[in-house]
Amino acid sequence: MLTDVSAWPRWESGVESVTGSIAAGNKLTIVSAVTPGRAFPVKVTALEPPTRLVFSGGMPLGLFRGVRTYSLTPDGQSTLFHMREEYTGPMLGAIWKSIPNLAPSFQQFADGLKKKVESG
C-alpha cells in the first residue's frame, strides 16, 4: 500500500495528488494538503521492498535538499512504520523559516496508512 502512491489521496493520507509511479530513479510530483496547490517534485532514490522507500528533492547544486525515508520493520505479528524527513544544504537556514510544521501531516499519513492496512 505504501508503494501505490496513486492511492494515497484515497486513504486519508493528507496527500491531495501524486503523479508518477514508484520505481528506483522515477520522478514523482506530490501535492500535499499542508501546502495545497504547490507541487513538490521528488525522485525515488531508494526502493528496497518490502522495508524501505526513499524520496529526495530540492534545489540545483545541492543548495537545499530534502530526503524523506519510509521504513517498515517486521515486529512479530505486526510491522513498525517509521517516516523521517531530513533537510540539508547552504540555503537551509533561509528556507527552514518557510517550512510549515509537518508533524501533524506526518501523523495523518501514518494514521491513514495504519487504518488502510488494518482494514484490508
CORCORWO-V212262 format. One line per field, one symbol per residue. burial: I if it has 24 or more other C-alpha atoms within 12 Angstrom, else O. A space follows every 10 residues. Layout:
burial->???
//
This chain:
burial->IIIOIOIIIO IIIIIIIIIO IIOOOOOIII IIIIOOOOOI IIIIIIIOOO OIIIIIIIOO OOOOIIIIII IIOOOOOOOO IIIOOOIOOO OOOOOOOOOO OOOOOIOIII OIIIOOOOOO
//
